[in-house]
């Protein structure tokens, strides 16, 4: 696995969005590229939609 994330992405990312299939795809893509979940997901309600957040961390982060 590469020491740094692909496409010049940061080693820590907080992915947020409406709780839908698109958000799940974004998390799945991050995991498939090598990121790992970091902590628990969080959610809130904005009066219309459930908004979710999930942090992901590049596994080599402590070595950079």
C-alpha positions in Angstrom: 0.0 0.0 0.0 1.2 3.5 -0.8 2.6 5.6 2.0 0.4 8.6 0.9 -3.3 8.6 -0.2 -4.0 8.6 -3.9 -4.9 11.8 -5.9 -3.2 14.1 -3.4 -6.0 13.5 -0.8 -5.3 14.3 2.8 -4.4 11.5 5.3 -7.5 12.5 7.4 -10.8 13.1 5.9 -14.2 13.9 7.4 -16.8 12.8 4.8 -20.2 14.4 5.3 -23.5 14.4 3.5 -27.1 13.4 3.4 -27.6 9.9 4.6 -28.3 8.2 1.2 -26.8 5.8 -1.2 -24.4 8.5 -2.5 -22.9 8.9 0.9 -22.5 5.2 1.4 -20.8 5.0 -2.0 -18.3 7.8 -1.0 -17.4 5.9 2.2 -17.1 2.6 0.2 -14.8 4.3 -2.3 -12.6 5.6 0.5 -12.4 2.2 2.1 -11.6 0.5 -1.3 -8.8 3.0 -1.9 -7.2 2.1 1.4 -8.6 4.4 4.0 -9.9 3.0 7.3 -12.8 4.1 9.4 -11.7 6.4 12.3 -14.1 6.6 15.2 -17.9 6.3 15.1 -20.2 7.9 12.6 -22.2 10.9 13.7 -25.6 12.1 12.5 -27.9 15.0 12.9 -31.2 16.1 11.5 -31.5 19.5 9.6 -35.3 19.6 9.6 -35.5 17.8 6.3 -32.7 15.2 6.0 -30.5 13.1 8.2 -26.9 14.4 7.7 -24.1 12.0 8.5 -20.4 12.3 9.0 -17.7 9.7 9.1 -14.0 10.2 9.6 -11.5 8.1 7.6 -7.8 7.9 8.2 -5.0 6.7 5.9 -3.4 3.7 7.6 0.2 5.0 7.0 -0.7 8.3 8.7 1.6 7.8 11.7 4.6 7.2 9.4 4.4 10.5 7.4 
